[in-house]
């Protein structure tokens, strides 16, 4: 029947979508957890002044911040799709009613977490890539420390990064935020590279730095 064919078609689409998401999640897990070379590099570089700049968020309701912390905590244990609002509010010591008073749904919370992550990443990059911090440092020293720092940050926020990458594959809002963050960080790094263009073994050093 027409309805049976429609049901089968929808089921197949859902199965294909689930398979694509599973494949993407496996790739993200490898990227943020299981690269031994990156981990070795991070361990080999001493901790420096580079640090993640978390916002103070004065004025935000305590319950909203509690939901942020609870969601990030759960994302260290499971994927976003398997995380329920009930689990989030239980860990935040809040209530379902209070949650929906602040967020339209669970995905709105993830979007708010992503916005916060992008703001903090840009603030962190502005501090970490400040020219004054690197006076007298070579491009190789800068790259080595910054890559190691990035690996440490990826480890600390692995669950959230995984959820963001998966959502970005389907949501333009997430992709646009990610592009804004990348463009800002790339511009800051390019400025350091251009100032050290004589160290870059490339026919067009400025192009390589940028």
C-alpha positions, 0 to 999 in steps of 0.5 A: 500500500501507499502508506506501507511504502511511505513507512518503509521509505522513512525507515530507510532514510532514518537508518541511512541518517543514523549510519552517517551520524555513527560514522561521523561520530567514530571519526570525531572520537578518533580526532579528539581522543585517540591520536597517540602522536598528538597526545605524546606531543602535548605531554612533551611540551611543558605547560606554559602561560597558554590557558583557556579563558573561561568567562565569568558570566556575571549576571547569568542565573545560577540555574542556567550556569548549573545546566551548562556545567551539568551538560558538559559533565554528561557529555564526558560520559555519553553522546548528546543524543543519549543525554536527556533533559531529566539527566541534565536537571538532575545533575544540575540539582534543578527541575524540568520546569526551570530548564524549560523556563530558560531553554526552548529544548535540549538543542537550545542548550547545546546551541548556548554551550556552543556560543559560549565555547566560541566566545571563550575560544576567541578570547583564549586565542587573543591572549595566546596569540598576542605578539608580546607573548612571543617576542624573541620566539621562533615560528617552530617554538610557537607552533609546537607550543600552540599545537600541544595547547590545542590538544590539551584543550581538545582533551578537556572539552572532548565531549562538547567538541564531539557534540558540536562537530556532529551538530555542525554537519547538519545545522548551518547555525553551528557551521557559521559559528565555527567558521567565525571562530576559525577565521578569527583564530586564523587571522591572529596566527597569520599575523605571528607567521607573517612577522616571522616569514623569513623562517618559513621555507616556502616560495611565498612565505606570506602566503604560507603564513596566512 
